[in-house]
Amino acid sequence: YSFDTRVLMGAITTLAFGDSASTLVGKKFGKIKIAGNKTLEGMAGGVIISVIPLALFLPFYVAIIAAVAGMLAEMLPANDNYTIPLASGGAIALLI
């Protein structure tokens, strides 16, 4: 069993695009709080913006699931720079 580089690429892509987008969208449009300062609108923005680059090298359904997993992990009360890539990379590893 070899480690697929798409797992690492997907984890980094979700962190880079999703985390940034969720912060920007949440601050600009966020109204519905779901966890601390995190908003539903920010999470949705993070998912949408993450799926676009993920779909360039992953099957579309895997890109969606990885983005959702990463943005759900952002809601955890831990450093999201660790939780997002672990959750999205784990989802990708299970699905490809």
Residue frames relative to the residue before (quaternion, step in Angstrom):
aa qw qx qy qz dx dy dz
Y 1.0000 0.0000 0.0000 0.0000 0.00 0.00 0.00
S 0.1084 -0.8063 0.5798 0.0435 3.57 -0.61 1.12
F 0.5181 -0.6363 0.4818 0.3075 3.52 -1.16 0.68
D 0.3226 -0.7580 0.5395 0.1742 3.55 -0.68 1.07
T 0.4571 -0.7058 0.4663 0.2747 3.61 -0.75 0.99
R 0.5515 0.6083 -0.4052 0.4021 3.60 1.18 -0.36
V 0.5691 0.5744 -0.3878 0.4423 3.61 1.16 -0.47
L 0.6873 0.4664 -0.2778 0.4826 3.57 0.85 -0.96
M 0.6553 0.5098 -0.3138 0.4608 3.58 0.90 -0.89
G 0.6675 0.5064 -0.2984 0.4571 3.59 0.96 -0.83
A 0.6404 0.5249 -0.3219 0.4590 3.56 1.00 -0.83
I 0.6862 0.4701 -0.2799 0.4793 3.58 0.91 -0.90
T 0.6402 0.5309 -0.3241 0.4509 3.58 0.99 -0.81
T 0.6614 0.4991 -0.3113 0.4653 3.58 0.92 -0.86
L 0.6444 0.5082 -0.3222 0.4719 3.57 0.98 -0.80
A 0.7062 0.4837 -0.2794 0.4351 3.58 0.75 -1.03
F 0.7723 0.3617 -0.1971 0.4837 3.57 0.74 -1.04
G 0.7130 0.4865 -0.2697 0.4268 3.57 0.81 -1.01
D 0.6667 0.4988 -0.3102 0.4587 3.56 0.89 -0.90
S 0.6674 0.4988 -0.3003 0.4643 3.58 0.91 -0.90
A 0.6866 0.4901 -0.2859 0.4545 3.56 0.85 -1.00
S 0.6550 0.5162 -0.3339 0.4394 3.59 0.91 -0.82
T 0.6376 0.5177 -0.3268 0.4677 3.57 1.04 -0.71
L 0.6996 0.4733 -0.2776 0.4577 3.57 0.80 -1.00
V 0.6808 0.4705 -0.2918 0.4795 3.60 0.86 -0.91
G 0.6541 0.5277 -0.3150 0.4410 3.58 0.94 -0.84
K 0.6759 0.4816 -0.2969 0.4723 3.59 0.96 -0.83
K 0.7087 0.4668 -0.2630 0.4590 3.58 1.00 -0.81
F 0.8395 0.1909 -0.0485 0.5064 3.58 0.82 -1.01
G 0.4884 0.7255 -0.4016 0.2718 3.60 1.24 -0.28
K 0.0215 0.7967 -0.6024 0.0448 3.53 -0.85 1.04
I 0.7373 0.3881 -0.2165 0.5087 3.59 1.00 -0.80
K 0.2273 -0.7924 0.5569 0.1014 3.58 -0.30 1.30
I 0.0792 -0.8151 0.5724 0.0399 3.57 -0.92 0.88
A 0.7957 -0.0286 0.0128 0.6049 3.61 1.17 -0.43
G 0.8207 -0.1089 0.0422 0.5593 3.56 -0.33 1.22
N 0.7968 -0.1967 0.1887 0.5392 3.56 -0.64 -1.15
K 0.5206 0.6613 -0.4013 0.3614 3.59 1.27 -0.17
T 0.1737 -0.7982 0.5718 0.0755 3.55 -1.00 0.87
L 0.6248 -0.5402 0.4223 0.3734 3.52 -1.29 0.47
E 0.6504 0.5213 -0.3147 0.4541 3.57 0.99 -0.83
G 0.6415 0.5172 -0.3168 0.4698 3.58 1.03 -0.76
M 0.6487 0.5098 -0.3164 0.4681 3.55 0.98 -0.83
A 0.6536 0.5074 -0.3119 0.4669 3.59 0.93 -0.87
G 0.6471 0.5146 -0.3152 0.4659 3.58 0.98 -0.81
G 0.6453 0.5227 -0.3111 0.4622 3.56 1.01 -0.80
V 0.6421 0.5123 -0.3184 0.4731 3.58 1.01 -0.81
I 0.6869 0.4935 -0.2925 0.4462 3.59 0.78 -1.01
I 0.7030 0.4582 -0.2763 0.4684 3.58 0.83 -0.94
S 0.6384 0.5204 -0.3322 0.4597 3.63 1.09 -0.56
V 0.6371 0.5595 -0.3388 0.4079 3.57 0.95 -0.86
I 0.6101 0.5932 -0.3640 0.3786 3.60 0.94 -0.79
P 0.7515 0.3492 -0.2511 0.5002 3.67 0.63 -0.92
L 0.5982 0.5685 -0.3706 0.4261 3.61 1.08 -0.61
A 0.6624 0.5260 -0.3039 0.4385 3.58 1.00 -0.81
L 0.5408 0.6207 -0.4048 0.3979 3.60 1.23 -0.17
F 0.8200 0.1780 -0.0849 0.5374 3.60 1.11 -0.60
L 0.6973 0.3659 -0.2700 0.5541 3.58 1.28 0.15
P 0.5844 -0.5240 0.4521 0.4235 3.58 -1.19 0.33
F 0.6345 -0.5921 0.3388 0.3633 3.57 -1.02 0.83
Y 0.6676 0.4984 -0.3180 0.4525 3.60 0.89 -0.86
V 0.6288 0.5143 -0.3359 0.4768 3.61 1.07 -0.67
A 0.6279 0.5414 -0.3297 0.4515 3.59 1.01 -0.82
I 0.6613 0.5007 -0.3085 0.4657 3.58 0.93 -0.87
I 0.6857 0.4840 -0.2932 0.4579 3.59 0.81 -0.97
A 0.6487 0.5151 -0.3189 0.4606 3.60 0.96 -0.81
A 0.6579 0.5064 -0.3083 0.4644 3.58 0.97 -0.85
V 0.6555 0.4986 -0.3088 0.4758 3.58 0.94 -0.86
A 0.6483 0.5160 -0.3227 0.4575 3.60 0.92 -0.87
G 0.6682 0.5077 -0.3007 0.4531 3.56 0.92 -0.87
M 0.7061 0.4540 -0.2749 0.4687 3.57 0.90 -0.87
L 0.5992 0.5209 -0.3671 0.4845 3.60 1.15 -0.49
A 0.6427 0.5242 -0.3186 0.4590 3.58 1.04 -0.77
E 0.5773 0.5859 -0.3760 0.4267 3.57 1.17 -0.50
M 0.6273 0.5609 -0.3292 0.4283 3.58 1.15 -0.54
L 0.5353 0.6383 -0.4059 0.3758 3.60 1.20 -0.36
P 0.4851 -0.6774 0.4665 0.2969 3.59 -1.09 0.65
A 0.5217 0.5716 -0.4455 0.4502 3.57 0.80 1.08
N 0.6888 -0.4609 0.3495 0.4370 3.55 -1.30 0.18
D 0.3511 -0.7798 0.4781 0.2003 3.58 -0.47 1.17
N 0.5353 0.6032 -0.4180 0.4182 3.60 1.21 -0.16
Y 0.6755 0.4171 -0.2807 0.5394 3.58 1.29 -0.24
T 0.7129 0.4951 -0.2802 0.4100 3.57 0.80 -1.00
I 0.6394 0.5443 -0.3407 0.4229 3.61 0.95 -0.81
P 0.7298 0.4057 -0.2892 0.4682 3.66 0.64 -0.92
L 0.6130 0.5401 -0.3655 0.4459 3.61 1.04 -0.59
A 0.6957 0.4670 -0.2813 0.4677 3.59 0.87 -0.91
S 0.7056 0.4471 -0.2858 0.4696 3.60 0.79 -0.93
G 0.6480 0.5067 -0.3186 0.4711 3.60 0.98 -0.78
G 0.6344 0.5253 -0.3249 0.4648 3.57 1.04 -0.77
A 0.6475 0.5131 -0.3169 0.4660 3.58 0.97 -0.86
I 0.6548 0.5074 -0.3138 0.4640 3.58 0.93 -0.88
A 0.6595 0.5246 -0.3114 0.4392 3.58 0.89 -0.94
L 0.6737 0.4923 -0.2924 0.4671 3.57 1.04 -0.73
L 0.7545 0.4410 -0.2103 0.4381 3.57 1.05 -0.74
I 0.7305 0.3958 -0.2697 0.4868 3.63 1.09 -0.41
